[in-house]
């Protein structure tokens, strides 16, 4: 069973479709890129939460399902839990623009 879900090849995060434990290895098959990525889980991630597929720099857009959903409030390492503690949501807000 697949452990994470990626919808769009531009995504820099994936969604955990089962709880992930620190140290787990996740194999991600991106058919559109013709690659299988191996990702080591940096910290435990609950079901439905996001995991960084690559390093995301502070201020960089977080892309999920091909859409920018926010921006990183600090540097996020590959395999790290991506959630409200390190992302400022910009979805549904009229006062912020993602650049």
N, C-alpha and C positions, 0 to 999 in steps of 0.2 A: 504494500500500500504506500502511496506517495505521502510524504510527511508535510510537504508544503505546496502551496498553490501559487503559480505565476500565470497571469493572464496575458501580459503584453511584454514583448521583448525589450521595451524601454524601461521596464520596472527595475528599480534598485532595491526593492524590498519584496519579500514573499510572505504569504500568510500561512501560519501554522495550522494544518488541518487535523493535527493531534498535538498533545502537549510534547514539547521538546525539552530534553534534559541537557544540562551543561555537559559538554564533552561528546554528545551525540554527533555522528557524522550523517549528513544529509546529501544524497545524490540527487541532483536536479538535471533532468533531461530536457534541454531546450531544443526541440526539433527544428524550430525556425533558424536557430544558430548552428545546428548540427553538432552540438556539444553536450557533454555531460559535465556538470560542475560538481565538485565535492566541496562541501561547506561544513566546517566544524562549528557546532553551536557553542558560543562564547559564554552564555548564561541561560538558565532555564527560561523557557518561553511558553506561556499558557496558550491553549487552543484559541484560535481566532486572532491572536496577536501577530505582529510583524517581526521579521528577522531581516537584517541587512544582508544583501547579496554581495555588496562591495563596500569599500570604505566610502562614507558620505561625510563630506566636510561641513563644518559649521556654516550655516547660511545657504547651503545647497538644497535644492528642491528634493523632497521625498516623493517618489513616483510609485503609485500602486494602481494596478489595472489600467495602466497607460495614462493616468491622470496625476497631476501634481496635487497632493493632499496636504502639503505643509512644507515647512523648511526646518532643517536641523538647527537646534539651538546650541549644539556642541558637536565636536567630531564624533562620528559613530563608526566603530570598527566593524569589519566584515564578520558576520555571525552574531552580532550583538542584538539584543532586544530593542525594537524601535517602537516607542510609545510616547505618552504625554510627558515623560521625564526628559526626553531629548528631542522632541518635535513640537513645533508650534503649528497648530492646525490653521489653515487658511481657507478651508472649505466652508462655504456658507456664510462667510464674513464679508461684508461690503466695505470694510475699512482697510483691508489689506489687499495687496496685489502681489502675485508671485512673479518674480522677474526671470 
